[in-house]
Amino acid sequence: MKTDFSRLRRMHERGRYDRAAMDAVLDAGYLCHIGYVVDGRPCCTPTLYWRDGDRVYWHGSRASRMLKAQRGAPVCLTVTHVDALVLARSGFHSSARYRSAMLFGRPEMIEDEAAKDALMNGFIDGLWPGRVADIRAATAKELKATSLLTMPIGEGAVKISEGPPGDDEEDYALPIWAGLLPVATVLGPPQPCPRLAEGVPLPDYLRPFAKG
Amino acid sequence: MKTDFSRLRRMHERGRYDRAAMDAVLDAGYLCHIGYVVDGRPCCTPTLYWRDGDRVYWHGSRASRMLKAQRGAPVCLTVTHVDALVLARSGFHSSARYRSAMLFGRPEMIEDEAAKDALMNGFIDGLWPGRVADIRAATAKELKATSLLTMPIGEGAVKISEGPPGDDEEDYALPIWAGLLPVATVLGPPQPCPRLAEGVPLPDYLRPFAKG
């Protein structure tokens, strides 16, 4: 099964359309993988991320070796959504349909604690509008213990592979089942914490997930 | 939302249990991200992979710059499954539950065409048992046009984060909804190719996906 990119849009040739495609891929996810180098060796680490305007953000413990290695160093942040597995009439044309965004840059650290708080709250409210008003506010100690990295949406590429199997012309007539096996990510239904305080209702922003 | 690893198992301290955990995470997926270095800069590229015994495999076009850059060079292959988003009573303890496997090594290329064919068929039959018998066999030209990389399951780490929100003790009594928002990947239902030959039935190995 080869990797098949039916469309490739590089950001360094970008127009508005490419940036819109980049934003759409970024906004459809919350998990990225970041490639970076530690002692000359590549590492690829999964982490949560979010976009705010022209930047992406990710965070972790101030003690995180990953964040220390990434700060100011070249990184590659990649977000991938698999939309389908492609069952073609040959193994050669079998592949996957997916959308991916790849961003290159050198992350900076956000030092200002109020800015950190606001940005991280933006991540939470971006996932569940209104959640920040419900939760216990961050303490100064927590903000200090958290590192927040960012880089601009600059150099990068959006790759979108879509459509039915692309077989060799003479293979279409073969009596072989071919098609797509769609892949979807489903969120929900919410599972309450076993220690939930009595009488706390499911918040409105989680209702859309109640049917799973 | 910080990244929270409630369990961390490093393969260099591994016993049978850790290797079983590694295999379970690898076998639950088909998409990995590979970190590698091109001209001194890290890249993080999504690709399909599979495990066969003590090795992982991935492949692509013989012209692929990615595969050329990876061959013999240090890489980090990472597989991540997000199982839930954690809505804790504070942003600080909000995070994700996930399983990830990270493998380090220097990939080799499989040159023998018969071995390549058998290994790639193993990938397809691993996903859909019996599929290889149905599809058109690979041609010599196709095998030549495909590069297959492999590395042993050696140095690496398995990370598993699970369980309900881990809040500060004094926060549990707060009237704040907390819990997990489960994340699941759903495959199916199969979508036939618009050019499917007449009368070709859905194969048995796709029946389990027919309900989506």
Interface residues (C-beta under 8 A of the other chain):
Chain A: M1 K2 T3 Y30 L31 H33 I34 G35 Y36 V37 G40 R41 P42 C43 C44 T45 P46 T47 L48 H59 G60 S61 S64 P74 V75 C76 L77 T78 T80 V82 A84 L85 L87 A88 R89 S90 G91 F92 S94 S95 A96 Y98 S100 M102 F104 M120 N121 F123 I124 L127 W128 R131 V132 D134 I135 R136 A137 A138 T139 E142 A145 T146 P164 P165 D167 D171 Y172 A173 L174 P175 I176 W177 A178 G179 L180 L181 P182 V183 A184 T185 V186 L187 G188 P189 P190 Q191 P192 C193 P194 R195 L196 A197 G199 V200 P201 L202 P203 L206 F209 G212
Chain B: M1 K2 T3 Y30 L31 H33 I34 G35 Y36 V37 G40 R41 P42 C43 C44 T45 P46 T47 L48 H59 G60 S61 S64 P74 V75 C76 L77 T78 T80 V82 A84 L85 L87 A88 R89 S90 G91 F92 S94 S95 A96 Y98 S100 M102 F104 M120 N121 F123 I124 L127 W128 R131 V132 D134 I135 R136 A137 A138 T139 E142 A145 T146 P164 P165 D167 D171 Y172 A173 L174 P175 I176 W177 A178 G179 L180 L181 P182 V183 A184 T185 V186 L187 G188 P189 P190 Q191 P192 C193 P194 R195 L196 A197 G199 V200 P201 L202 P203 L206 F209 G212
